[in-house]
């Protein structure tokens, strides 16, 4: 049942708990408890709003940085990953297989701000061997959501 | 000038849905719960295969009965999902939607005067196709107290010495009713004893929410007397691709293929290539759509029961068939006045046969937000009608 709940709210955190209880044939209080338990266990790690900032007047720059690092004895990549993800500018950090070690996603107001973060904060870290910064030019789809998809229902109004 | 029209065709009444469609179309801001097709787009991997087939220039005819590769995949799929075993070369035909399969199945099997038992409420084409094939439709009225399932006794009561065919359509449009294995076994006994052929329209087979769908053709003694009709429209959200299929005994499929060959030539080639991908790689997408329909189904049953409208729990397709008898109105009046007053379109049960009187068909192939808005308006309408009683 837990998986069913998680699947149901994964793409719609705003769903009314009363409706969800009906749809999953659960008691409303039990459902609320189960969600709270998932939050405590950090299975549900947060609720975000997916915003297409390109459509606002706010300037926002996202960069994907490929980072090569030296893992530390006994700690592997975790220690250096933590040194990086603690920065508030960093929105995501993933350990990767392949030609580099960490993908670091950084958000800033301007390209200059991001570049300064990389050159002054990220690159000088002791275990960081190299960085390659790629700026995001346009977001087409993020977190499973297509930004520009028209949502008009083009079906006939009544059909057999 | 002479009258060039065929009486047989002129005498057929246009579909009740058509009439209602014309009224709804004039109301631009109406919310509709009247659609008989999925709200999902065809899964992208399937669309992409269609595009790829066009890029490769596969714009030629296929063999009459359909691409070998697709027919083979259909047979693998039917075996995997419903334990049905058919030969893809001789017992399978790809058609232009399930609708064409119904038409040619009837035309290939009836002689003038043969009786075809049609349990109603049902999909709109069975009766006119029977008439066009020069057979005699025998309407069997399914009952709400049986959850719109076909019972053994009802079937026995409709059989005469002219009965040749029974059209069986479960999961059902418009009621959402399903029939499980035990229920099918009961009627199969009669069908075998009376030597009847079944045209089993299983287009909603993937949308079964309690237990697994059982095809009547999988029961002992039924394979040789059943034409199974299925397709891609509902399960894979591919209505516009117009692709269905029929499997059945070799001698019947052979004759159906003859009609198909002369009337249609072959099903659309692009659709056939896309459908191969649907058969091979869409289990997850189908499961996702089914889960989503099931959740909305539960929400709607709860909402209609809260409104005080009687509604049996349908376990198939994507329709609810609540009764509006307690409001003292006909289905037509309910649907027309609801549209006028609250701008919500539903389909009157009578569009699917006279036994649909007193019921309305609600489709839940809509987003939850839309369903909530529409049902809140229907609730308001029901409340005002009840106050007038």
Interface residues (C-beta under 8 A of the other chain):
Chain A: X7 X8 X15 X19 X22 X23 X24 X25 X153 X155 X156 X157 X158 X159 X160
Chain B: X15 X17 X20 X21 X24 X25 X30 X32 X34 X35 X36 X37 X39 X123 X124 X125 X173 X291 X295 X296 X298 X299 X302 X345 X347 X351 X368 X372
